[in-house]
């Protein structure tokens, strides 16, 4: 896009509906992603509450892109940033309360670890696995997150999501089409919360299981580095890390990005990586695994935004 065209284009902020929450322009996303890389959001929006979000969705111009992010755990933001509006759900969407029987009603912005701890305090077993899942419940719903033998679908009763017009839908697990690390819910729907089922348990046993999970993560994963969690999904009948190791990728480095020596299905930012370094390294790993085994790895990390070279293209400045 030419400089003159960019200068005469209406500012995105001027096209957005009034809200009670907060808009921010050119918002720094690198500081909130676990990789600590990536360009800014053209506009960031944090709604004041559920009604504020629904009103925004109903009034937002349809041509304005909307991207939802949580705490940036399983996310790579490209260096050119994210055009349009980046939505982050804050404290009003992080409420949690005990439901009927052995259930918990959980907001989409609740941290998975927080939910596991709350379940333990309520003597509810079956949700311990969430302490091994980085991120928020909203992200866990989107990708049917799982760890240590359980997935979210094993505990889910229903979820609520808003469609692009601001209408709320209550979805059963069957409605959501949950499968390994994915759901069939439209990508432009926004999860608001869910009801999870546990079962009565012994608090001491629950706490012991959580400690076991956390100790296992600490010993086997590079969780104290700048990483985005598991990079690739496990192919059917295979372990991604074994395929990566067999292809000779352990410790492989491009720029400041490196395949972890500790667990080679993790990519890490050694301190100087760009998003382009990390994505290029991931693609090189995929290429080598395909050559060595014939298996094509599928990204588990979500990649959003545009490369730096496209920063001035499209609907926003990134």
C-alpha positions, 0 to 999 in steps of 0.5 A, spaced: 500 500 500 502 506 498 504 512 503 498 516 500 493 511 501 495 509 508 495 516 510 488 517 507 485 511 510 481 512 516 484 510 522 481 503 525 480 506 531 475 511 528 471 505 525 470 501 531 463 502 536 464 505 542 465 500 548 465 501 556 472 497 556 479 499 553 481 500 546 489 500 545 493 502 539 499 499 537 499 494 543 505 490 544 504 483 544 511 480 545 511 482 552 505 477 553 507 471 549 511 466 552 516 466 546 517 474 548 517 475 540 512 478 535 509 485 532 504 489 535 496 489 535 493 494 530 488 495 536 487 491 542 480 490 546 479 488 553 471 488 554 468 491 561 464 485 561 460 480 557 455 485 555 460 489 553 463 484 548 456 482 545 455 489 544 462 490 540 461 484 536 454 486 534 456 493 532 463 491 529 464 492 522 464 486 518 470 487 514 475 488 521 479 482 522 478 479 530 483 475 533 482 472 540 488 471 544 489 468 551 495 468 556 500 467 549 502 460 552 501 456 545 502 462 541 507 465 536 505 472 533 509 474 527 514 480 527 509 484 522 504 484 528 496 483 527 492 487 523 485 488 526 482 487 533 486 483 538 481 481 543 483 479 550 478 477 555 480 479 562 478 479 570 470 479 568 471 473 564 475 469 569 470 468 574 469 461 577 463 458 582 461 451 584 455 448 580 450 443 582 453 436 584 461 435 582 461 441 577 465 447 576 462 453 572 468 456 569 470 463 565 474 462 559 479 467 561 481 462 567 487 459 567 487 452 567 492 451 573 487 455 577 481 451 575 485 445 577 487 448 584 480 450 585 477 443 584 482 440 589 480 445 594 473 443 593 475 435 593 473 434 586 477 429 582 478 428 575 481 435 573 488 434 576 490 434 568 489 441 567 495 443 572 499 440 566 496 444 561 499 452 560 494 457 558 486 459 559 480 455 559 478 458 552 484 456 549 483 449 552 476 449 549 478 451 542 483 445 542 481 440 546 487 441 550 489 435 554 495 432 558 497 426 562 492 421 559 486 426 559 483 431 555 478 437 556 472 433 553 473 428 558 470 433 563 466 437 559 458 438 560 457 444 556 461 450 553 458 457 551 460 461 545 459 468 542 458 468 534 460 474 530 454 477 531 454 477 538 449 471 539 450 466 545 450 459 543 450 453 549 454 447 546 455 440 548 461 436 547 458 433 541 456 439 538 463 441 538 466 435 535 472 435 539 477 430 537 485 430 538 487 437 539 481 440 535 474 442 535 469 443 530 466 450 533 467 455 527 474 459 528 470 466 529 466 464 535 469 466 542 468 461 548 465 465 554 466 459 559 464 452 560 461 447 566 466 442 567 464 435 571 469 432 576 467 427 582 468 426 589 475 425 591 480 425 597 483 432 597 490 428 599 490 424 593 488 429 588 494 434 591 499 428 590 496 427 583 497 434 581 504 434 584 506 428 580 504 432 574 508 438 576 514 434 577 514 430 571 513 437 567 519 440 571 523 434 569 522 433 562 520 439 559 523 446 558 518 450 562 523 455 565 525 458 558 521 462 553 517 457 549 510 456 547 509 449 549 508 443 545 510 445 538 507 439 534 501 434 534 503 427 535 501 423 529 496 417 530 500 412 533 507 416 533 510 421 538 512 427 535 518 428 539 521 421 537 520 423 530 524 429 531 529 426 535 530 421 529 531 426 524 537 429 528 533 435 530 535 435 537 539 442 539 538 444 531 538 452 531 536 458 526 538 465 529 536 465 536 531 459 536 533 452 538 530 445 538 530 444 546 535 439 548 531 437 554 524 435 550 525 436 542 518 437 541 519 444 544 522 450 540 525 455 545 527 463 544 534 463 547 534 470 547 535 473 541 530 470 536 525 473 532 518 470 530 521 468 523 526 464 526 522 460 530 517 459 525 523 457 520 526 452 525 519 449 526 518 448 518 525 446 518 524 440 523 517 439 519 521 438 512 527 433 516 521 429 519 518 428 512 524 426 509 526 421 514 520 418 516 515 420 511 510 423 516 508 430 516 508 434 522 502 438 524 503 445 528 500 445 535 502 452 536 497 457 533 501 462 529 497 469 527 499 475 524 503 477 518 511 477 517 515 483 517 515 484 510 508 485 509 507 489 515 504 495 511 499 491 507 492 489 508 487 492 513 492 494 518 499 497 520 500 491 524 
